[in-house]
Amino acid sequence: MSDDALEILKHETVYQGFARLDLYRLRHRLYSGEWSGEMEREIFERGSTVGILLYDPDLDDVVLVTQFRLPPRLAGLPAFQLEIVAGILDKAGESEAEVAIRETQEEAGLAIIGALEHAHRYMPSPGACTEIVDLFCGRVDAKNAGGIHGLAHENEDIKVVVLPYREAMRQLRDDKIQNGLTTLALYWLGANRARLRRKWKSAPPSEPAASAPKV
């Protein structure tokens, strides 16, 4: 949509806290070329998010995390969700890949081996939220993965869960994994697993972490 196809009549921030809620009054061009009627939309300003699926090609294991989440509990789902590692892009000058590497250390206590694979960039809820997600996959050594991690000053209490690939996919098929970011990541892994195992098993596991280009 070009700039002249959207008219913002009013914009105000109605709440600012952990996240931000903005109210817009607008109209936009229709397919006919005419203007739509005026409408109001509340937009949840989330910012940019990074998710990273941690995979050990040698053990064929997936490293996930679980922690308390209020929205699933309010929606009638389990509050503790199996998820991939994720974080918000909120530090000046930090790239998406750098967030993925940092969050892997903070949430799972692991280091990324070699270069990251960028899987997707997408909007999880384009009708209500500005959030853009960059999804990565990273190689890790899962032999000693486990424990409780997270930043105390952020009240994080994150448990690492290591699952064989086939068990992770079984839980996905059985609707035991109920969040979109992890669902998309595991389906992406299913489509790319053979290629990753060929690529990563041929590379020395001692390679240092390398950041992917900023996307």
Secondary structure, 3 states (H helix, E strand, C coil): CCHHHEEEEEEEEEEECCCEEEEEEEEEECCCCCECCCEEEEEEECCEEEEEEEEECCCCEEEEEEEECHHHHHCCCCCEEEECEEEECCCCCCCHHHHHHHHHHHHHCCCCEEEEEEEEEECCCCCCECCEEEEEEEECCCCCCCCEECCHHHCCCEEEEEEEHHHHHHHHHCCCCCCHHHHHHHHHHHHHHHHHHHHHHCCCCCCCCECCCCC
